[in-house]
Structures are given as C-alpha cells and as structure tokens.
Amino acid sequence: MSESAHQKFPLQWIRGLDVCLTPALIPLYNVEDYIVVVIDIFRATSSICYGIENGAEAIIPVSEVEECAAYREKGLDYLLAAERNGEVVDGFDFGNSPFSYTPEKVSGKTVVLTTTNGTHALHLSRSAKRIVIGSFLNLSALCNWLKTQNENILLVCAGWKNNFNLEDTLFAGAVIEQLKGNGYVLDDPAIAANDLFQVGKTDITKYLDKTSHGERMKKLGIEKDIAFCLQVDLTTAIPVLDGDRLVKLV
C-alpha cells in the first residue's frame, strides 16, 4: 500500500481497486471481499444496462442455454434471450444485441438471458458482496455510485471464452480513470488497464476497431451493435444482482 495513500486518506477509506482480466482468474481473488463490476462490452452488459434503463422489470442471467429454455415451462411471460458465438440461438426470442432491448420490447418484461461470456463471468462472481453491471452506456453513473461505496472493488472482464480481450479491459481502465486518486490502491492489472485506456481514450471506436471480437461481429454483419455499445453515458441505470435477478439499483 502506497505511503501517499496513507497520507492523503484515512485508513478506513483506503480501498482496493483491482481488475480480473478474465473469468479464468476469478478463483485467484477473494471475491467475497469485493463489490464486483461485471464487464462484457460486446455485448451482454451493454444490452443489460440498456434493457434495465428501458424499463425491463428484471433480467435473469443463466449460464446455460438449457437453463434459459427451461423458463418456458414456468408458465409466466418471460422473454428468452440466448446467444452463443455472437449469434442468436435458434428458437429463442432474441440474443444480446442492444437493439433487442428497446422500451417497446422489454418494458415491464422479465428477460432470461444466457451469453457466451458475460453471464459466465457473473455466475463465477456470485459470492461477492454485491454485483453490478458496467458498460460505456452507464459509465459515469456507475463510477459516481462506486465512489460512494466504502468497499474494495473488483472489475471482472468477461473476455472471450476465458481469454483476455481489449474492449473489456479498456472499459475497466475507463472506470479506473474516474476512480483513481479517491483513496484506492490499484493492483497491477488495474494499472495496466488504465495505461491501456490512456492509449485508446482519444478515439475509443478506432482503437477497438481491431479487436478480435469486433472482427467476429463484423463477419456476422452487426457492426451497428459495436457502435451502439461504445456510446458513453447513454443511460443512468445501474443493474444490480438481487437474488437471481438483475434489477435497477435504487
């Protein structure tokens, strides 16, 4: 812990601000000691933020396609959303494109969602003190709330199939940019994420144009989703996990 942090802030306000670069590394952290921010920029957490902003009653994240499909038998009016490898799974209402989470489609509805990366990262983080959802869409609202929490923070990057990716790490760096200097001690991945943000911040869209997942999405013809997910502060809602449901933090 840095001497400067001790000098500037009371001991009780010195908190850890850490970054988990892939879900495969989550077991290396004592997740129960943190507020966890789950990050899956392309596209799960962006769509979750947009859906909650647009009046979805709740979004239920599940790990497997079969779990999602099982909600058909529950007799309630669920919307079922399933994505694998960037594409909507056959037989489901939609996937994780933000354009499927408009007010017309989700207002007052409960969505059951499974994705390749984001819901996987969320389920591995379930022992956290609290889990919230982050995206560029709610960046400032999220950071302003985190500043009020006297807790350690772990930014969990969903990555791609347990591998590192640029877009989630760069977003983690954007969060750190707003929080650093407020009594946080950064771990090495947090420092690296913030350094990455310094490289890409002048034109995030151009910088992330070279990402491997972005290339996968372009091949699927969904470049418009990439552009949508990189909009900053389009929303103010912060989705928070309450039991098994993501709802709007109040």
N, C-alpha and C positions, 0 to 999 in steps of 0.2 A: 504494500500500500504506500502510495507516494507521500512524502513529507509535506508537500504543498497542499494535498487534500486535507491532511490533518490540521494544518494551519488555517485554512480558509473556512472549513465547515466543522460544526460539532460532530463528535464521533458518531452519534446516533443517526446523523444524516449522511454518512459515508456509505454508499451502496455499490454493489457490483453491477456493472453493465456488460454483459457477456453475449457472445454470439456463438451459436451452434451452427456450423456451416452445412451440415447435412443431418437428416434424421438418424443415420447410422451412428452418429456420435452422441446422441441423446443419453445413452447409458453412462457416459463419462461424467455427466452432470448430476448433482443432487437436485432434481427438478422440483422437489417439494419445497425448496428454499427460494423459489422464484415466482414472480409473475412472468408468465410466458406469453410472448407475442408470436403467433404463427404467421409465417410469410410464404405465400405462393403467388407471386405477382402474375405469372402467366398460367392459370387464370383464376384459380379457385378462390383465393382470399379477396381478390378484386371483385369477383362476382358476389361473394358473400356480403361484402361491405355494401355493394350496390343494391342487393336484394333487401337487406335489412333497412337501408335508407329509404327504399321504395315501398315499405310497409309490409314486408313479409312478417307474419306472426312469429315464425321461428324457422331456422334451418337446422336439420338434424344431420350431423356428419356421421357416416358409417364407413367402415373400412372396405367392405367387400360388395361387389355387385349383387350377390345373393342376399345380403342383408337388406340392401335397398329394395330389391324386388319383393321381399317378404312383407313390406309395408302395404302391398296391395291387398293382403288378406286381413288387414286390421279393421276394415270397414269404415275408415274415415277418409276424408277428401284430401289425401296427400298428393303433392306433385313429386314425381320421382325423377331425379336427375342423376345420370351416371355417365362418366367419361373415363375412357381408357386410351392412352397414347394419343391424346388430343382430339379424339372423335367421340361422338355420342354413341353409347351402347344401344344396339338395336332393341326396340321395344320399350324404351323409356321416353318420358315426356320431353326432356332436353338434357344437355350436358352441363358444361360450366362456362359457356360463353356469357359475358355480361349482358349481351343483348337479349338473353332469355330471362333476365331478372328485372324487367321493366315493371312499373306500377300496374299496368294492365294485366300482366301475367301473374304477379306474385302478391299483390296487396291483399292482406287478410288470409293468406295461404301459409301452410306449413310445407316446406320443401325438404325432402330427404335426399341427401347428396353423397355420392362417392366419387372420388377422383384418383388419378394415378399417384399424386404426390401430397397434396395439401391435407386431405383427410387422414392419410397415413401419419404425417408429422403430428397432427393434432392428437390422434389417439395415443401416440407414444409419449405425449406430454401430459397425460390426464392427471398425474399426481401433483401437478403444480398448484400453488396457492390460488391462482386464478389464470384462466386462459382468455386472451383477447385476440382479435384478428386485425392484422395490419395490411395496408396496401397504400399505394400512392394516392388513391382516391380519398383516404381519410388521414393522411399523414399528419397534418397539423393538429387535428382534433385528438388523434392518438397520442402524439407527443405531449400536448398540453395536459392530458389526463395523466400520463405516466409521470410527469414532473410532480404531481400532487401525491404520488404514492411513495411512502417511505419503505420501499421494498427493493430487493435485488431484482434485476430484470434480465431475462434470457430471451434473446431474439433467435427464434428457431427457423432456419431457412429450409423450406421443403425440398429444394433441389430438384434433381431429376433421377428418379429410381435410386435414391440413396447416394447419388453423386452430387458434388458441388455444382452450382450454377451461378452465372453472373448476376442475373436480374434480382434474385432474392438477396444476394449478398450486398449488391449496390443499394437496395432499399434499406437493409439493415444499417448501412453506412449513412443513409439519409436520416434515419432516426437518431443515430449517434451524434450526427452533426447538430441536431436540435437539443440534445440532452447533455452533451459533454460540457464540463465546466459548472455543472449543478450538483457537485458532490459525488459524482460517480467515479469509480475506478474501473478502467477498461481492461479486459483481458486481451491477449494478442490477436485473436480473431476479430475482436471489435475494432482494434487499431487498424488491422488490415482492411476491414470492411469500410472504415471511414476513409482510409487512404484511397481505396477504390472509388468511393464517392467523389473525392476531390478530383480524380482523373476524369470522371464521366459527367459531373454535375452541370457543366456549361451546355451540354446537349445530350440529355439522357437518352432520347429517342435514337439519335445517331449512334451513341456509344453501345446501346443494347441491340442495335440492328444486326450485330454479328453473333448474337447468342445462338447456341445450338438449338434451344427450344424454340426461339424465334424462327429459325430456319425450318424446323418441323412444322410450325404453324403456317408459315408461308406456303409450304408444299400442300397444305390442306386448304389453302385459299382463304385463310382467316386473318389476313394482315390487319383488318379493321379492329379485331379484338386486341391486337398488340397496341395499337394507337390509343384505344379506349383505356386500357389498363395503365397507361403511363400518364394519364391526366392527374394533375396534383390538386388535391383539396376539392374534388367534385362533391364529396359527401362529408357529413359531420358525425354520422352514426358510428359507434364503436360496438361491433358484435362481441358478446362475451358468452362463454360457455356456462350455462345454468343447468346442472344435471346432464342430460344428454342432448340439450338443445342450445343452439346459438340464438341469442335474443339481443335486443338493443340494450346497451348499458344505460341505466338511468341514475 
